[in-house]
Amino acid sequence: MPRVYEKKKCNMGRDYHCGRCGRKIEPGEQYFSWSFRYGGTRTNCADHRPRPSELTQSKMAEVYAAIEGAEDTLESAETVAEMREAIESVAEQVQQTAEEYREADEAFGGMGATESAERADELESWASDLEYYDPDEPDEPDEDDDEEEEDDGSDALEDARNEAQDLLNNCPL
């Protein structure tokens, strides 16, 4: 991964635009800058710290992007079904990337003994862990129940959110 630099735009020189929101970075503003060996320099405004998916050009960029999307969904999810759907989409992307690593191993005649095969095995294992994510749906409170029992539903939702976040944080690569 490239090193990310935090810089301050000077008055002179070319104009920079944020890679995520497209906003022009004005003179005197802080911004983030990083570059790859092949691919040029990229910039983001100070409001958008680079995400892991932006800092790699490997096959894992798609997995990182799926994780980031799921994390965003988890923050705003109001039901366990939404969380489950986000985790399932990550599991699908992880499985696809594992297949790509497996194909790369076969193409180079590794017979399962290369780094690509090891990565594929780790990703497949993690994908199966993600597929087993199935928290309980919180019970709907009855109209006769006290307010204390309504908190139990939000606690169950928060527990499901924490469990999903723990699964996403366990990315092996």
TORKOL-4160 file (C-alpha; in steps of 0.2 Angstrom, whole numbers, padded with zeros to 4 digits, m for minus):
173
<pt num="1" X="0000" Y="0000" Z="0000"/>
<pt num="2" X="0006" Y="0017" Z="m0004"/>
<pt num="3" X="0010" Y="0030" Z="0010"/>
<pt num="4" X="m0003" Y="0043" Z="0012"/>
<pt num="5" X="0003" Y="0061" Z="0015"/>
<pt num="6" X="m0007" Y="0075" Z="0023"/>
<pt num="7" X="m0003" Y="0091" Z="0013"/>
<pt num="8" X="m0008" Y="0109" Z="0012"/>
<pt num="9" X="m0012" Y="0116" Z="m0005"/>
<pt num="10" X="m0001" Y="0131" Z="m0009"/>
<pt num="11" X="m0007" Y="0146" Z="m0020"/>
<pt num="12" X="0002" Y="0141" Z="m0035"/>
<pt num="13" X="0003" Y="0125" Z="m0045"/>
<pt num="14" X="m0011" Y="0115" Z="m0053"/>
<pt num="15" X="m0029" Y="0113" Z="m0046"/>
<pt num="16" X="m0033" Y="0097" Z="m0036"/>
<pt num="17" X="m0050" Y="0089" Z="m0035"/>
<pt num="18" X="m0056" Y="0077" Z="m0022"/>
<pt num="19" X="m0056" Y="0059" Z="m0029"/>
<pt num="20" X="m0072" Y="0055" Z="m0019"/>
<pt num="21" X="m0083" Y="0070" Z="m0019"/>
<pt num="22" X="m0075" Y="0080" Z="m0034"/>
<pt num="23" X="m0074" Y="0096" Z="m0024"/>
<pt num="24" X="m0059" Y="0108" Z="m0029"/>
<pt num="25" X="m0046" Y="0109" Z="m0016"/>
<pt num="26" X="m0043" Y="0127" Z="m0012"/>
<pt num="27" X="m0027" Y="0136" Z="m0008"/>
<pt num="28" X="m0023" Y="0134" Z="0011"/>
<pt num="29" X="m0034" Y="0118" Z="0013"/>
<pt num="30" X="m0028" Y="0102" Z="0020"/>
<pt num="31" X="m0029" Y="0087" Z="0008"/>
<pt num="32" X="m0023" Y="0069" Z="0007"/>
<pt num="33" X="m0011" Y="0063" Z="m0007"/>
<pt num="34" X="m0004" Y="0046" Z="m0012"/>
<pt num="35" X="0003" Y="0038" Z="m0027"/>
<pt num="36" X="0006" Y="0021" Z="m0034"/>
<pt num="37" X="0021" Y="0015" Z="m0043"/>
<pt num="38" X="0010" Y="0014" Z="m0059"/>
<pt num="39" X="m0005" Y="0024" Z="m0059"/>
<pt num="40" X="m0001" Y="0042" Z="m0054"/>
<pt num="41" X="m0005" Y="0053" Z="m0039"/>
<pt num="42" X="m0022" Y="0053" Z="m0031"/>
<pt num="43" X="m0029" Y="0066" Z="m0019"/>
<pt num="44" X="m0044" Y="0067" Z="m0007"/>
<pt num="45" X="m0050" Y="0082" Z="0002"/>
<pt num="46" X="m0047" Y="0083" Z="0021"/>
<pt num="47" X="m0065" Y="0077" Z="0024"/>
<pt num="48" X="m0062" Y="0060" Z="0015"/>
<pt num="49" X="m0048" Y="0050" Z="0022"/>
<pt num="50" X="m0043" Y="0037" Z="0010"/>
<pt num="51" X="m0051" Y="0020" Z="0012"/>
<pt num="52" X="m0041" Y="0004" Z="0010"/>
<pt num="53" X="m0050" Y="0000" Z="m0006"/>
<pt num="54" X="m0042" Y="0016" Z="m0013"/>
<pt num="55" X="m0025" Y="0012" Z="m0007"/>
<pt num="56" X="m0023" Y="m0004" Z="m0017"/>
<pt num="57" X="m0023" Y="m0010" Z="m0034"/>
<pt num="58" X="m0024" Y="m0029" Z="m0030"/>
<pt num="59" X="m0039" Y="m0040" Z="m0032"/>
<pt num="60" X="m0043" Y="m0037" Z="m0014"/>
<pt num="61" X="m0048" Y="m0019" Z="m0018"/>
<pt num="62" X="m0065" Y="m0026" Z="m0022"/>
<pt num="63" X="m0067" Y="m0035" Z="m0006"/>
<pt num="64" X="m0061" Y="m0020" Z="0004"/>
<pt num="65" X="m0074" Y="m0010" Z="m0006"/>
<pt num="66" X="m0088" Y="m0022" Z="m0001"/>
<pt num="67" X="m0083" Y="m0022" Z="0017"/>
<pt num="68" X="m0083" Y="m0003" Z="0017"/>
<pt num="69" X="m0101" Y="m0003" Z="0009"/>
<pt num="70" X="m0107" Y="m0015" Z="0022"/>
<pt num="71" X="m0100" Y="m0005" Z="0036"/>
<pt num="72" X="m0109" Y="0010" Z="0029"/>
<pt num="73" X="m0125" Y="0000" Z="0028"/>
<pt num="74" X="m0123" Y="m0007" Z="0046"/>
<pt num="75" X="m0122" Y="0011" Z="0053"/>
<pt num="76" X="m0139" Y="0015" Z="0045"/>
<pt num="77" X="m0147" Y="m0002" Z="0046"/>
<pt num="78" X="m0164" Y="m0002" Z="0055"/>
<pt num="79" X="m0167" Y="m0021" Z="0054"/>
<pt num="80" X="m0157" Y="m0037" Z="0055"/>
<pt num="81" X="m0162" Y="m0041" Z="0038"/>
<pt num="82" X="m0153" Y="m0026" Z="0031"/>
<pt num="83" X="m0137" Y="m0031" Z="0041"/>
<pt num="84" X="m0139" Y="m0049" Z="0035"/>
<pt num="85" X="m0140" Y="m0043" Z="0017"/>
<pt num="86" X="m0125" Y="m0032" Z="0018"/>
<pt num="87" X="m0115" Y="m0047" Z="0025"/>
<pt num="88" X="m0121" Y="m0058" Z="0012"/>
<pt num="89" X="m0115" Y="m0046" Z="m0002"/>
<pt num="90" X="m0098" Y="m0046" Z="0006"/>
<pt num="91" X="m0098" Y="m0065" Z="0007"/>
<pt num="92" X="m0102" Y="m0066" Z="m0012"/>
<pt num="93" X="m0088" Y="m0054" Z="m0016"/>
<pt num="94" X="m0075" Y="m0063" Z="m0005"/>
<pt num="95" X="m0080" Y="m0079" Z="m0014"/>
<pt num="96" X="m0078" Y="m0072" Z="m0031"/>
<pt num="97" X="m0061" Y="m0065" Z="m0026"/>
<pt num="98" X="m0056" Y="m0082" Z="m0019"/>
<pt num="99" X="m0061" Y="m0090" Z="m0036"/>
<pt num="100" X="m0050" Y="m0077" Z="m0045"/>
<pt num="101" X="m0035" Y="m0082" Z="m0034"/>
<pt num="102" X="m0039" Y="m0100" Z="m0037"/>
<pt num="103" X="m0039" Y="m0098" Z="m0056"/>
<pt num="104" X="m0022" Y="m0088" Z="m0055"/>
<pt num="105" X="m0015" Y="m0103" Z="m0045"/>
<pt num="106" X="m0021" Y="m0115" Z="m0058"/>
<pt num="107" X="m0015" Y="m0104" Z="m0073"/>
<pt num="108" X="0003" Y="m0103" Z="m0066"/>
<pt num="109" X="0003" Y="m0122" Z="m0062"/>
<pt num="110" X="0005" Y="m0120" Z="m0043"/>
<pt num="111" X="m0006" Y="m0135" Z="m0039"/>
<pt num="112" X="m0012" Y="m0127" Z="m0023"/>
<pt num="113" X="0006" Y="m0123" Z="m0016"/>
<pt num="114" X="0007" Y="m0105" Z="m0021"/>
<pt num="115" X="0003" Y="m0089" Z="m0012"/>
<pt num="116" X="m0012" Y="m0087" Z="m0023"/>
<pt num="117" X="m0019" Y="m0104" Z="m0017"/>
<pt num="118" X="m0016" Y="m0099" Z="0001"/>
<pt num="119" X="m0025" Y="m0083" Z="m0001"/>
<pt num="120" X="m0039" Y="m0092" Z="m0009"/>
<pt num="121" X="m0041" Y="m0104" Z="0005"/>
<pt num="122" X="m0041" Y="m0090" Z="0018"/>
<pt num="123" X="m0054" Y="m0081" Z="0009"/>
<pt num="124" X="m0065" Y="m0096" Z="0006"/>
<pt num="125" X="m0064" Y="m0100" Z="0025"/>
<pt num="126" X="m0069" Y="m0082" Z="0029"/>
<pt num="127" X="m0083" Y="m0082" Z="0016"/>
<pt num="128" X="m0090" Y="m0097" Z="0025"/>
<pt num="129" X="m0089" Y="m0088" Z="0042"/>
<pt num="130" X="m0098" Y="m0073" Z="0034"/>
<pt num="131" X="m0112" Y="m0085" Z="0027"/>
<pt num="132" X="m0116" Y="m0092" Z="0044"/>
<pt num="133" X="m0120" Y="m0074" Z="0050"/>
<pt num="134" X="m0138" Y="m0076" Z="0056"/>
<pt num="135" X="m0143" Y="m0066" Z="0071"/>
<pt num="136" X="m0160" Y="m0067" Z="0079"/>
<pt num="137" X="m0173" Y="m0054" Z="0074"/>
<pt num="138" X="m0178" Y="m0043" Z="0089"/>
<pt num="139" X="m0195" Y="m0047" Z="0095"/>
<pt num="140" X="m0208" Y="m0034" Z="0091"/>
<pt num="141" X="m0214" Y="m0026" Z="0107"/>
<pt num="142" X="m0232" Y="m0027" Z="0112"/>
<pt num="143" X="m0243" Y="m0012" Z="0115"/>
<pt num="144" X="m0245" Y="m0017" Z="0133"/>
<pt num="145" X="m0226" Y="m0019" Z="0136"/>
<pt num="146" X="m0217" Y="m0006" Z="0146"/>
<pt num="147" X="m0203" Y="0005" Z="0138"/>
<pt num="148" X="m0190" Y="m0006" Z="0146"/>
<pt num="149" X="m0194" Y="m0020" Z="0134"/>
<pt num="150" X="m0193" Y="m0008" Z="0119"/>
<pt num="151" X="m0175" Y="m0006" Z="0124"/>
<pt num="152" X="m0172" Y="m0025" Z="0122"/>
<pt num="153" X="m0176" Y="m0023" Z="0104"/>
<pt num="154" X="m0163" Y="m0010" Z="0101"/>
<pt num="155" X="m0151" Y="m0020" Z="0112"/>
<pt num="156" X="m0153" Y="m0035" Z="0101"/>
<pt num="157" X="m0151" Y="m0024" Z="0085"/>
<pt num="158" X="m0135" Y="m0017" Z="0092"/>
<pt num="159" X="m0129" Y="m0034" Z="0097"/>
<pt num="160" X="m0132" Y="m0040" Z="0079"/>
<pt num="161" X="m0123" Y="m0024" Z="0072"/>
<pt num="162" X="m0108" Y="m0028" Z="0084"/>
<pt num="163" X="m0107" Y="m0046" Z="0078"/>
<pt num="164" X="m0108" Y="m0041" Z="0060"/>
<pt num="165" X="m0094" Y="m0028" Z="0063"/>
<pt num="166" X="m0083" Y="m0041" Z="0071"/>
<pt num="167" X="m0085" Y="m0053" Z="0057"/>
<pt num="168" X="m0080" Y="m0039" Z="0045"/>
<pt num="169" X="m0065" Y="m0035" Z="0055"/>
<pt num="170" X="m0059" Y="m0053" Z="0054"/>
<pt num="171" X="m0053" Y="m0051" Z="0035"/>
<pt num="172" X="m0038" Y="m0062" Z="0034"/>
<pt num="173" X="m0029" Y="m0052" Z="0021"/>
